[in-house]
Amino acid sequence: MKQGQKRSSRVRDGSFATSHQVLRLRWKMFLVGVCLLAGAAQAQSATEYQVKAAFLFNFARFVEWPADAFPSADSALQICVLGEDPFGRDFEQVIVDKTVNGHRIEIAHPDGVPQARACQILFIAAPETAHLRQILLGLKGASVLTVGDAPGFAILGGVINFVLDDSRVRFEINLRAAELAHLKISARLLTVAKVVVSGEREGN
């Protein structure tokens, strides 16, 4: 009996390990696929901001917001653009009929920072980064994933900053800024970040 029990245990353990390895492999394949598709799209006809729009949707999948970040369990997850919108119709093409954890995706263009506090993801257009310190202070206490593409955006206190690396869109993450916004970023997303910034600008 003991030998049979040990053998059964080994089989179960082996099965678990194999399943875990398969899941990890599938995840790695998914990430490789995303990177290849993004690279191929840029090499073909997709614009830089079409690729960034796709990344914004995927950020929504791998970031966890506190429950009180949504008015109700079935409220929309708002991806907002503050300032001049560089995406055009790219967002609509990416999010059509998409949901994340039961929340439909909705695009919004807040008039100012007070309205932006209701967003879950806020892309801050490059011209607005001249006022980034004031914007971030206005968002203090709100669980908003701030995203930008201006140089130094993450270092200055934004959560995610798009950067171009050999003509490919990648991103940096400011972990401290995410913590201050009460956001939990998946370790899986962190593994594909170009640089993980652990600090934030004093006063944010």
C-alpha positions, 0 to 999 in steps of 0.5 A: 500500500505504501508503495502504491500511495507513493507512486500515486503521489508521484503521479499526481505531483508530476501531473501538477508540475506538467500542467503548471509547465504547460500554463507557463509555456502558453503564457510565454507563447502568448507574450511572444505572440503579442510582441511579434504581432506588434512588431509585424504590425509596425513593420507593415501598416499599423501606426505607432498609436494603433500598437499603443492602443492595443497595449492599453487594452492589455494593461486593463487585463493585467492590472487589478483595481480596488473594488471602490474604483468602480461605481458598481460591479458591472460599471464600464472600465474607462480608458481615458485620454487627457488632452489632444487624442493621438489615437483617432479611431484606433481605440474603437477598433481595438475595444469593440465588444471587449470586456475585462473581468465583467467590465465593458471597455469604454473610451472617454475624454475628460475635460480636466483632472477632476473628471479624470479621477473617474477613469481607470486608465488615463493616457496623458497626451504628450503636450499635457506633460508640461503640467504633469506635476499638477495633474498627478497631484490632482489625481492623488488618492484616485486609483487611476493607471496613468500612462504617457509617452513623453520622455521621463514620464515614469520617473516623474511619477506616471505609472507606465511610460511608452518608449520606442526601442529599435522602432518597437513600442515597449514600456516602463513601469513605476512600481511606487506610483502604482502602489500609491494609486492602490493598483496591483500590477501582474508579475507577468506584466512586469516581466515584459516591462523594459525598465521597472522604476521603483521611485517617484518624484518627491511630492507626488 
